[in-house]
Amino acid sequence: AVAAAAAVAAAAPNAAADGDTREGDEASVFVGGISWKAEDASLHAFFSKYGEVTHCKIIVDNATNKSKGYGFVTFADPAVAKKMRSKKRIMFMGKTLNINVAFRRQ
């Protein structure tokens, strides 16, 4: 959990710079443990089963453009995000996802 929190904190400045993410929003969740083979579109489609997804972003390394294995998903309804954070075991592309609070590093 500490590593995941550090990853979120490290990602927030880069992600916010492109104006593409909504970390810190009640409707957003941090998603860790994403397969490196996953793409934004496949993650978006997966989470759309649970509720309307308004934004989905897998964080990539700026130098290599390869996935860092985590990202952020924003739902239209904050209640869906809250429900997702309470789930204990969600499998996506053969990996168990770690879903947690998304926050900006201060």
C-alpha positions, 0 to 999 in steps of 0.5 A: 500500500505504501508503494502504491501511495508513492506511485500515485504521488509520483504520477500526479504531477506528470499526469496533471501536466497534460491536463488529462487526469482527475486525481483527487476527485471523489469519482476517481480511483487509483488502479495498481497491478495493471498488466503491462500489456493493457491499454487505456481502451481495454481498461476503460472497457473493463471498468465500464462494466461497473459504471459509466467511465468518464476518464481512464489513463494508464501512466507510462514512463516518459522515457520509454513510453511503457506502462508503469503498471498503474493508472487512474479511472474516473466514474461519472458517479462518485458512488461507483468509485466508492464501491470499487474501492471497497472491492477486494479482488478484481481480476483484469488480464490475469492480474489482481488489481489494487483499487484505492483512493486517488490523490494528488501529491501536495 
